[in-house]
C-alpha cells in the first residue's frame, strides 16, 4: 500500500495552455480517491502524469513521500486502466489478463489462480480463449480492468473504467471494483464524469474543472457545501437551481422569489447588492402539505413540464430574467466555461401525500417551499459559496474576481523531498487473497454478440500498444 501524491503539478498543452494548473492531490495509503469533472477538465492528464506517461511542466509526483519525477512509467509500478483499453489483438483474453503480471515475473501458479479469480467476478470466465476481436466493447473493457487487477502494483489508476458498460451491468461492475478496493486496501484513483459515480466510488472526491482542483472532501460534505457555482451545478442530478436575486431593503428579490433577510441571511449577504441563490430540487417541499413552516422562501409558479417516476415527480417551473441580468449570467458562465443557469426551476416533490395522489399536471400551479438551512448563497462576482465563511483550503481554487480569468492560486514552495533512485526489487509479496462476494452477471449473449452498451457507442479498435500500458 502506497501514498500517492501530486504537489503543485502543472502540465502545459502543445499551445501553452495549462491542461493541469497547480494541482495538489493526496491519496493516503490504502484508500481510494475519485477525481470527478466534465470532459476536458484534466482528469486523464492527471492520471497520465501520475503513472509517468506524460512529464509535468512543473511540480512533483511522490510515492510514499519520495519524489519520482525522473522515474519512468515502468519503474513507478502503478497499474492503469485506459479508456481505449489497449488490448493486444493477437493474444487471447487469458494472455491479455496475464500480460502485465508476466512482465513483473509473478509466480506462475499464483498467476493462474489470480486470473481465474478475476475472470470470475468480471464475467470473463467463458471468454478466456477468445481474442479481443471476438469480444464486444463492454467485454473488452472488462478485460482491460481485469489486466490491471491481476498484477500486484503499488497503486491502481482507473480512467473512466465503466463507460462501455450498459447501465444494468455498470452498477454491478462498479460495485465489484469498489468492493475489491475496500477489501484489498490498494491505493486507487478513479476518474469519472458521472455524478452518481462521483458520489459512490470512494469516500474522498476531488472535483476538477479547467485543469484546476475546485474542491476536495467527502461526497456528503461537497454535496452539502459546494465551494462555488461550478461544484454546485456539476455535483447533483438534477442540477442545483441557481438564479440571481437583488437586495431590496431587508429582502432578496427576483422574478421567481421574495426572500426575507433574517439576521443570519443578512450577515451572509453583507454589503452585496446581488447574490446567486441555490436550491437543490430534492430539498424542495410541497407548500400545500405544510412545507412552509420554517421555510426561507416559497414560490408559486406554473408547471411547464412534469417527469413522474412512481413515488416522486420532477416539476419544471418556468421563470424569466431581464436582459441585463441575463448578460451578467452569461458572463459568469463564460468565465466558468460551464452551463450553470437554467430558464426553469426544478422541484422534486412526492407524488403521493397521505396515501393520496398529489401529482400535478402541465399548466397547473405549484406551490414550493425551501427550508432555510437548504438555501445556498453564492457571490455574484467570484461564485464563492457565502456559507463557507472560513478560509478555503489551499487545494480549493475558485473565483472569477473582477477579471474572469483570475483565479485563487495555490501557494507553493520548495518541497525539499529526496529524489527517488530506482533499485532492483524483489517481486511484491502477495497481499492476501481476495474473494469477491458480488459478481458481474455472466453475459447472456454469445461471445462477440451485442453486450448492450450506452447509446452511441460502438466497438473500439484493439490496436497493438507500443508498450505495456499497464506499466
ZAFI-122817 format. One record per residue (C-alpha): residue number from 1; x, y, z. Coordinates in steps of 0.2 Angstrom, whole numbers, always signed. Each point is the difference from the previous one (the first is absolute). Layout:
N
+------+-------+-------+-------+
: resi :     X :     Y :     Z :
+------+-------+-------+-------+
:  NUM :     X :     Y :     Z :
...
+------+-------+-------+-------+
% end
This chain:
471
+------+-------+-------+-------+
: resi :     X :     Y :     Z :
+------+-------+-------+-------+
:    1 :    +0 :    +0 :    +0 :
:    2 :    +7 :   +17 :    -5 :
:    3 :    -4 :   +18 :    +2 :
:    4 :    -2 :    +9 :   -17 :
:    5 :    +3 :   +18 :    -1 :
:    6 :    +0 :   +15 :   -12 :
:    7 :    +7 :   +17 :    +6 :
:    8 :    -3 :   +15 :   -10 :
:    9 :    +0 :    -9 :   -17 :
:   10 :    -2 :   +10 :   -16 :
:   11 :    -1 :    -8 :   -17 :
:   12 :    +0 :   +11 :   -15 :
:   13 :    -8 :    -5 :   -16 :
:   14 :    +8 :    +2 :   -18 :
:   15 :    -6 :   +18 :    -1 :
:   16 :    +6 :    +5 :   +17 :
:   17 :   -17 :    -1 :    +8 :
:   18 :    +0 :    -9 :   +17 :
:   19 :    -8 :   -17 :    +0 :
:   20 :    +4 :    -1 :   +18 :
:   21 :    +2 :   +15 :   +10 :
:   22 :    +8 :    -1 :   +17 :
:   23 :    -8 :   -16 :    +5 :
:   24 :    +2 :    -7 :   +18 :
:   25 :    -6 :   -18 :    +4 :
:   26 :    +3 :   -12 :   +14 :
:   27 :    -6 :   -18 :    +0 :
:   28 :    +4 :    -7 :   +17 :
:   29 :    +6 :   -18 :    +0 :
:   30 :   -13 :   -13 :    -2 :
:   31 :   -14 :   +12 :    -4 :
:   32 :    -9 :    +5 :   -16 :
:   33 :    -3 :   +17 :    -8 :
:   34 :   -12 :    +5 :   -14 :
:   35 :    +5 :   +14 :   -11 :
:   36 :   -16 :    +7 :    -8 :
:   37 :    -3 :   +13 :   -13 :
:   38 :    -8 :    +3 :   -17 :
:   39 :    +9 :    -6 :   -16 :
:   40 :   +16 :   +11 :    -3 :
:   41 :    +2 :    +4 :   +19 :
:   42 :   +18 :    -8 :    +1 :
:   43 :    -5 :   -17 :    +8 :
:   44 :    +9 :   -11 :   -13 :
:   45 :   +15 :   +12 :    -1 :
:   46 :    +2 :    -2 :   +19 :
:   47 :    +0 :   -19 :    -1 :
:   48 :   +13 :    +0 :   -14 :
:   49 :   +11 :   +12 :   +10 :
:   50 :    -2 :   -12 :   +16 :
:   51 :    +5 :   -15 :   -10 :
:   52 :   +14 :    +8 :    -9 :
:   53 :    -6 :    +0 :   -18 :
:   54 :    +0 :   +19 :    -1 :
:   55 :   +13 :   +11 :    +9 :
:   56 :    -7 :   +15 :    +9 :
:   57 :    +6 :   +18 :    -4 :
:   58 :    +2 :    +4 :   +19 :
:   59 :    -3 :    -8 :   +17 :
:   60 :    +3 :   -17 :    +7 :
:   61 :    -7 :   -18 :    +0 :
:   62 :    +4 :   -10 :   +16 :
:   63 :    -2 :   -18 :    +5 :
:   64 :    +1 :    -3 :   +19 :
:   65 :    +7 :   +18 :    +2 :
:   66 :   +14 :    -3 :   -13 :
:   67 :    +1 :   +11 :   -15 :
:   68 :    -1 :   -11 :   -16 :
:   69 :    +1 :   +13 :   -14 :
:   70 :   +15 :    -8 :    -8 :
:   71 :    -7 :   -17 :    +1 :
:   72 :    -8 :    -8 :   -15 :
:   73 :   -17 :    -8 :    -1 :
:   74 :    +6 :   -18 :    +1 :
:   75 :   +10 :    +3 :   +16 :
:   76 :   -14 :   +10 :    +9 :
:   77 :   -10 :   -16 :    +0 :
:   78 :   -17 :    +7 :    -1 :
:   79 :   -13 :   -10 :    -9 :
:   80 :   -12 :   +10 :   -11 :
:   81 :   -16 :    -3 :   -10 :
:   82 :    -1 :   +10 :   -15 :
:   83 :   -16 :    +6 :    -9 :
:   84 :    +5 :    -7 :   -16 :
:   85 :    +4 :   -17 :    +8 :
:   86 :   +16 :    -3 :    -9 :
:   87 :    -2 :   -19 :    -2 :
:   88 :   +12 :   -11 :   -10 :
:   89 :   -10 :    -6 :   -15 :
:   90 :   +11 :   -15 :    -3 :
:   91 :    -2 :    -7 :   +18 :
:   92 :   -15 :    -8 :    +7 :
:   93 :    -9 :    +6 :   +16 :
:   94 :   +10 :   -11 :   +12 :
:   95 :   +16 :    +6 :    -8 :
:   96 :    -6 :   +18 :    +1 :
:   97 :    -4 :    -1 :   +18 :
:   98 :   +17 :    -8 :    +4 :
:   99 :   +10 :   +12 :   -11 :
:  100 :    +5 :   +13 :   +13 :
:  101 :    +2 :   -12 :   +14 :
:  102 :   +12 :   -11 :   -11 :
:  103 :   +11 :   +15 :    -3 :
:  104 :    +1 :    +2 :   +19 :
:  105 :    +5 :   -19 :    +1 :
:  106 :   -14 :    -5 :   +12 :
:  107 :    -1 :   -18 :    +6 :
:  108 :    -8 :   -10 :   -14 :
:  109 :   -11 :   -10 :   +12 :
:  110 :    -6 :   +15 :    +9 :
:  111 :    -3 :    +9 :   -17 :
:  112 :   -11 :   -14 :    -7 :
:  113 :   -10 :    +0 :   +16 :
:  114 :    -1 :   +19 :    +0 :
:  115 :    -6 :    +1 :   -18 :
:  116 :   -14 :   -13 :    +3 :
:  117 :    -5 :   +10 :   +15 :
:  118 :    -1 :   +17 :    -9 :
:  119 :    -8 :    -8 :   -15 :
:  120 :   -14 :    -7 :   +11 :
:  121 :    -5 :   +16 :    +8 :
:  122 :    +1 :   +10 :   -17 :
:  123 :   -10 :   -13 :    -9 :
:  124 :   +14 :    -4 :   -12 :
:  125 :    +2 :   -19 :    +5 :
:  126 :    -8 :    -6 :   -16 :
:  127 :    +9 :   +12 :   -11 :
:  128 :   +18 :    -5 :    +5 :
:  129 :    +5 :    -8 :   -16 :
:  130 :    -7 :   +14 :   -11 :
:  131 :   +10 :   +14 :    -9 :
:  132 :    -5 :   +18 :    +3 :
:  133 :    -8 :    +1 :   -18 :
:  134 :   -12 :   -14 :    +6 :
:  135 :    -6 :   +11 :   +14 :
:  136 :   -12 :   +15 :    +1 :
:  137 :    +5 :   +16 :    +7 :
:  138 :    -7 :    -3 :   +18 :
:  139 :    +9 :   -16 :    +1 :
:  140 :   +17 :    +8 :    -6 :
:  141 :    -2 :   +13 :   +13 :
:  142 :    -2 :   -13 :   +13 :
:  143 :   +16 :    -9 :    -6 :
:  144 :    +9 :   +17 :    +1 :
:  145 :    -6 :    +1 :   +18 :
:  146 :    +5 :   -18 :    +4 :
:  147 :   +18 :    +2 :    -7 :
:  148 :    +3 :   +14 :   +13 :
:  149 :    -7 :   -10 :   +14 :
:  150 :    +9 :   -16 :    -4 :
:  151 :   +17 :    +8 :    +3 :
:  152 :    +6 :    +5 :   +17 :
:  153 :    +5 :   +19 :    -1 :
:  154 :    +3 :   +14 :   +12 :
:  155 :   -16 :    +9 :    -5 :
:  156 :   -14 :    -1 :   -12 :
:  157 :    -6 :   +14 :   -12 :
:  158 :   -17 :    -2 :    -9 :
:  159 :    -4 :   +12 :   -14 :
:  160 :   -19 :    +0 :    -3 :
:  161 :    +0 :   -19 :    +2 :
:  162 :   -19 :    -3 :    -2 :
:  163 :    -4 :   +11 :   -15 :
:  164 :    -3 :   -15 :   -11 :
:  165 :   -12 :   -10 :   +12 :
:  166 :   -19 :    +1 :    -2 :
:  167 :    -8 :    +8 :   +15 :
:  168 :    -7 :   -17 :    +6 :
:  169 :   +18 :    -8 :    +0 :
:  170 :    +9 :   +16 :    +4 :
:  171 :    -7 :    +1 :   +18 :
:  172 :    +6 :   -18 :    +3 :
:  173 :   +17 :    +3 :    -8 :
:  174 :    +2 :   +15 :   +11 :
:  175 :    -5 :    -8 :   +16 :
:  176 :   +12 :   -14 :    -3 :
:  177 :   +15 :   +11 :    -3 :
:  178 :    -5 :   +11 :   +15 :
:  179 :    -1 :   -16 :   +11 :
:  180 :   +17 :    -6 :    -7 :
:  181 :    +8 :   +17 :    +5 :
:  182 :    -7 :    +0 :   +17 :
:  183 :    +4 :   -18 :    +4 :
:  184 :   +17 :    +0 :    -7 :
:  185 :    +5 :   +17 :    +6 :
:  186 :    +9 :    +5 :   -16 :
:  187 :    +3 :   +19 :    -2 :
:  188 :   -11 :    +4 :   -15 :
:  189 :    -5 :   +15 :   -11 :
:  190 :   -16 :    +0 :   -10 :
:  191 :    -5 :   +13 :   -12 :
:  192 :   -18 :    +3 :    -6 :
:  193 :   -11 :   +13 :    -8 :
:  194 :   -16 :    -7 :    +7 :
:  195 :    -7 :    +7 :   +16 :
:  196 :    -7 :   -16 :    +7 :
:  197 :   +17 :    -8 :    -1 :
:  198 :    +8 :   +15 :    +7 :
:  199 :   -11 :    -2 :   +16 :
:  200 :    +2 :   -19 :    +1 :
:  201 :   +17 :    -6 :    -5 :
:  202 :   +10 :    +6 :   +15 :
:  203 :    +0 :    +9 :   +16 :
:  204 :   +10 :   +15 :    -7 :
:  205 :    -4 :   +10 :   -15 :
:  206 :   +11 :   +12 :   -10 :
:  207 :   -11 :   +12 :   -11 :
:  208 :   +10 :    +6 :   -15 :
:  209 :    -4 :   +13 :   -13 :
:  210 :   +11 :   +10 :   -13 :
:  211 :   +15 :   -10 :    +6 :
:  212 :    -2 :    +6 :   +18 :
:  213 :    -6 :    -8 :   +16 :
:  214 :   -16 :    +9 :    +5 :
:  215 :    -4 :   -10 :   +17 :
:  216 :    +6 :   -15 :    +9 :
:  217 :   -10 :    -9 :   +14 :
:  218 :   -12 :   -14 :    +3 :
:  219 :   -15 :    -2 :   -12 :
:  220 :   -12 :    +5 :   +14 :
:  221 :   +10 :   +16 :    +5 :
:  222 :    +2 :    +6 :   -18 :
:  223 :   -18 :    -4 :    -4 :
:  224 :    -6 :   +10 :   +15 :
:  225 :   +13 :   +14 :    -1 :
:  226 :    +6 :    +3 :   -18 :
:  227 :   +14 :   +12 :    -1 :
:  228 :    -6 :   +10 :   -15 :
:  229 :   -12 :    +1 :   -14 :
:  230 :    +8 :   -13 :   -10 :
:  231 :    +1 :   -14 :   +13 :
:  232 :   -18 :    +4 :    +5 :
:  233 :    -6 :    -1 :   -18 :
:  234 :   +10 :   -16 :    -5 :
:  235 :    -2 :   -11 :   +16 :
:  236 :   -18 :    -3 :    +0 :
:  237 :   -13 :    -9 :   -11 :
:  238 :   -11 :    +9 :    -4 :
:  239 :   +11 :   +15 :    +1 :
:  240 :    -2 :   +13 :   +14 :
:  241 :   -11 :   +15 :    -4 :
:  242 :   +10 :   +16 :    -1 :
:  243 :    -8 :   +16 :    -3 :
:  244 :    +4 :   +19 :    +4 :
:  245 :    -8 :   +11 :   +13 :
:  246 :    +2 :   +18 :    +4 :
:  247 :    +0 :    +8 :   +17 :
:  248 :   -15 :   +11 :    +3 :
:  249 :    +1 :    +6 :   +18 :
:  250 :    -2 :   -15 :   +11 :
:  251 :    -5 :   -12 :   -14 :
:  252 :    +8 :    -9 :   -14 :
:  253 :   -11 :    +2 :   -15 :
:  254 :    +0 :    -9 :   -17 :
:  255 :   -13 :    -4 :   -14 :
:  256 :    -2 :   -16 :    +9 :
:  257 :    +1 :    +3 :   +19 :
:  258 :    -1 :   +12 :   +14 :
:  259 :   +11 :    -5 :   +14 :
:  260 :    -1 :   +10 :   +17 :
:  261 :   +18 :    +3 :    +7 :
:  262 :    +1 :    -6 :   +18 :
:  263 :   +16 :    +4 :   +10 :
:  264 :    +9 :   -16 :    -6 :
:  265 :    -4 :    +3 :   -19 :
:  266 :    +3 :   +19 :    +2 :
:  267 :   +17 :    -4 :    +7 :
:  268 :    +4 :   -12 :   -15 :
:  269 :    -5 :   +13 :   -13 :
:  270 :    +9 :   +14 :    +9 :
:  271 :    +2 :   +16 :   -11 :
:  272 :    -3 :    -9 :   -16 :
:  273 :   -14 :    +6 :   -11 :
:  274 :    -2 :   -16 :   -10 :
:  275 :    +3 :   -18 :    +4 :
:  276 :    -3 :   -17 :    -8 :
:  277 :   -13 :   -11 :    +9 :
:  278 :    +2 :   -19 :    -1 :
:  279 :   -13 :   -14 :    +4 :
:  280 :    +1 :   -18 :    -4 :
:  281 :   -16 :    -8 :    -7 :
:  282 :    -1 :   -13 :   +13 :
:  283 :    +0 :   +13 :   +14 :
:  284 :   -16 :    +7 :    -6 :
:  285 :   -16 :    -3 :   +10 :
:  286 :   -18 :    +0 :    -4 :
:  287 :    -6 :   +17 :    +7 :
:  288 :   -18 :    -7 :    +0 :
:  289 :    +4 :   -14 :   +11 :
:  290 :    +8 :   +10 :   +14 :
:  291 :   +17 :    +3 :    -7 :
:  292 :    +0 :   +19 :    +3 :
:  293 :    +4 :    -2 :   +18 :
:  294 :   +17 :    +7 :    +3 :
:  295 :    +3 :    +3 :   -19 :
:  296 :   +12 :   +13 :    -6 :
:  297 :   -10 :    +2 :   -16 :
:  298 :   -15 :    -5 :    -8 :
:  299 :    -6 :    +2 :   -18 :
:  300 :   -15 :    -3 :   -11 :
:  301 :    +2 :    -3 :   -18 :
:  302 :    -8 :    -9 :   -15 :
:  303 :    +6 :   -18 :    -4 :
:  304 :    +7 :    +0 :   -17 :
:  305 :    +5 :   -19 :    +0 :
:  306 :    -1 :   -15 :   +12 :
:  307 :   +11 :   -15 :    +1 :
:  308 :    -9 :   -14 :   +10 :
:  309 :   +10 :   -14 :    +7 :
:  310 :   -12 :   -10 :   +11 :
:  311 :    +2 :    +7 :   +18 :
:  312 :    +7 :   +17 :    -6 :
:  313 :    -3 :   +14 :   -13 :
:  314 :   +12 :   +12 :    -7 :
:  315 :    -9 :   +17 :    -4 :
:  316 :    +8 :   +12 :   -12 :
:  317 :    -6 :   +17 :    +5 :
:  318 :    +4 :   +14 :   -13 :
:  319 :    +7 :   +17 :    +4 :
:  320 :    +8 :   +14 :    -9 :
:  321 :   +14 :   +13 :    +3 :
:  322 :    +2 :   +17 :    -7 :
:  323 :   +13 :    +3 :   -14 :
:  324 :   +13 :    +9 :   +12 :
:  325 :    -1 :   -15 :   +12 :
:  326 :    +1 :   -12 :   -14 :
:  327 :   +16 :    +8 :    -7 :
:  328 :    +8 :    -1 :   +17 :
:  329 :    -4 :   -18 :    +2 :
:  330 :    +7 :    -4 :   -17 :
:  331 :   +16 :    +9 :    +5 :
:  332 :    +1 :   -11 :   +15 :
:  333 :    -3 :   -16 :   -10 :
:  334 :   +14 :    +6 :   -12 :
:  335 :   +12 :    +2 :   +14 :
:  336 :    -4 :   -17 :    +7 :
:  337 :    -1 :    -8 :   -17 :
:  338 :   -15 :   -10 :    +5 :
:  339 :   -19 :    +1 :    -1 :
:  340 :    -6 :    +6 :   +17 :
:  341 :   -17 :    +8 :    -2 :
:  342 :   -16 :    -7 :    -6 :
:  343 :   -16 :    +9 :    -6 :
:  344 :   -10 :   -11 :   +11 :
:  345 :    -1 :    -4 :   +19 :
:  346 :    +0 :   -19 :    +3 :
:  347 :    -9 :    -7 :   +16 :
:  348 :    +0 :   -18 :    +5 :
:  349 :   -16 :    -3 :   +10 :
:  350 :    -9 :   -16 :    +6 :
:  351 :   -13 :    -7 :   -12 :
:  352 :   -11 :    -5 :   +15 :
:  353 :    -4 :    +8 :   +16 :
:  354 :    -9 :   -10 :   +14 :
:  355 :    -4 :   -14 :   -12 :
:  356 :    -8 :   +11 :   -13 :
:  357 :    +7 :    +6 :   -16 :
:  358 :    +7 :   +17 :    -1 :
:  359 :    +6 :    +0 :   -18 :
:  360 :    -1 :   +16 :    -9 :
:  361 :    -4 :    +3 :   -18 :
:  362 :    +8 :   +12 :   -13 :
:  363 :    -8 :   +17 :    +1 :
:  364 :    -5 :    -2 :   +19 :
:  365 :    +8 :   +11 :   +13 :
:  366 :   +13 :    -7 :   +12 :
:  367 :    +3 :    +7 :   +17 :
:  368 :   +18 :    -4 :    +6 :
:  369 :    +9 :    +4 :   +16 :
:  370 :   +19 :    -2 :    +5 :
:  371 :    +6 :    -2 :   +18 :
:  372 :   +12 :   +14 :    +5 :
:  373 :   +15 :   -12 :    +3 :
:  374 :    -2 :    -7 :   -18 :
:  375 :    +2 :   +17 :    -8 :
:  376 :   +17 :    +4 :    -8 :
:  377 :    +7 :   +17 :    -3 :
:  378 :   +14 :    +3 :   -12 :
:  379 :   +10 :   +16 :    -4 :
:  380 :    -5 :    +8 :   -16 :
:  381 :   +18 :    +5 :    -5 :
:  382 :   +11 :   -15 :    +6 :
:  383 :   -13 :   -14 :    +1 :
:  384 :    +5 :    -4 :   +17 :
:  385 :   -12 :    -9 :   +12 :
:  386 :    -4 :   +14 :   +14 :
:  387 :    -4 :   -13 :   +13 :
:  388 :   +18 :    -6 :    +0 :
:  389 :    +6 :   +14 :   +11 :
:  390 :   +17 :    -8 :    +5 :
:  391 :   +15 :    +2 :   -12 :
:  392 :    +0 :   -12 :   -14 :
:  393 :   +13 :   -14 :    +1 :
:  394 :   +15 :    +2 :   -11 :
:  395 :    -5 :   -13 :   -12 :
:  396 :   -17 :    +8 :    -4 :
:  397 :    +3 :   +12 :   -14 :
:  398 :   -15 :   +11 :    -5 :
:  399 :    -5 :   +17 :    -4 :
:  400 :    -4 :   +11 :   -15 :
:  401 :    +4 :   +17 :    +8 :
:  402 :    -2 :   +15 :   -10 :
:  403 :   +11 :    -8 :   -14 :
:  404 :    -9 :   -16 :    -6 :
:  405 :   +17 :    -8 :    -3 :
:  406 :    +6 :    +3 :   +18 :
:  407 :    +1 :   -14 :   +12 :
:  408 :    +6 :    -3 :   +18 :
:  409 :   +17 :    -9 :    -3 :
:  410 :    +6 :   -13 :   +12 :
:  411 :   +15 :    +6 :   +10 :
:  412 :   +15 :   -10 :    -4 :
:  413 :   +18 :    -2 :    +7 :
:  414 :   +15 :   -11 :    -2 :
:  415 :    -4 :   -17 :    +7 :
:  416 :   +17 :    -6 :    +3 :
:  417 :    -4 :   -18 :    -3 :
:  418 :   +13 :   -13 :    -4 :
:  419 :    +2 :    -6 :   -17 :
:  420 :    -5 :   -18 :    -3 :
:  421 :   +13 :   -12 :    -8 :
:  422 :    -6 :   -16 :    -8 :
:  423 :    +6 :   -16 :    +8 :
:  424 :    -2 :   -18 :    -5 :
:  425 :   -15 :    -6 :   +10 :
:  426 :    -5 :   -17 :    +5 :
:  427 :   -18 :    -4 :    -6 :
:  428 :   -13 :    +7 :   +12 :
:  429 :    -6 :   -12 :   +13 :
:  430 :   -18 :    -6 :    -2 :
:  431 :   -12 :   +11 :   +10 :
:  432 :   -12 :   -14 :    +3 :
:  433 :   -13 :    -7 :   -10 :
:  434 :   -16 :    +9 :    -3 :
:  435 :   -17 :    -9 :    -3 :
:  436 :   -13 :   +10 :    -8 :
:  437 :   -18 :    -1 :    +7 :
:  438 :    -8 :    +9 :   -14 :
:  439 :    +3 :    -5 :   -18 :
:  440 :    -5 :    +7 :   -17 :
:  441 :   -14 :   -10 :    -8 :
:  442 :    +7 :   -11 :   -14 :
:  443 :    -4 :    +6 :   -17 :
:  444 :   -16 :    -8 :    -7 :
:  445 :    +6 :    +3 :   -18 :
:  446 :   +12 :   -10 :   -10 :
:  447 :   +18 :    +7 :    +0 :
:  448 :    +2 :   +14 :   -12 :
:  449 :   -19 :    +3 :    +0 :
:  450 :    -8 :   +16 :    +6 :
:  451 :    +4 :    +3 :   +18 :
:  452 :   -12 :   +15 :    +2 :
:  453 :   +10 :   +16 :    +3 :
:  454 :    -4 :   +19 :    +1 :
:  455 :    -9 :    +7 :   -15 :
:  456 :   +12 :    +7 :   -13 :
:  457 :   +15 :   -11 :    +4 :
:  458 :    +7 :   -13 :   -12 :
:  459 :   +15 :   -12 :    +0 :
:  460 :   +17 :    +8 :    +3 :
:  461 :   +15 :    -6 :   -10 :
:  462 :   +11 :   -12 :   +10 :
:  463 :   +17 :    +6 :    -7 :
:  464 :   +17 :    -7 :    +6 :
:  465 :    +7 :   +12 :   +13 :
:  466 :   +17 :    +6 :    -2 :
:  467 :    +4 :    -4 :   +18 :
:  468 :    -9 :    -9 :   +14 :
:  469 :   -11 :   +14 :    +5 :
:  470 :    -4 :    -7 :   +17 :
:  471 :   +18 :    +4 :    +5 :
+------+-------+-------+-------+
% end
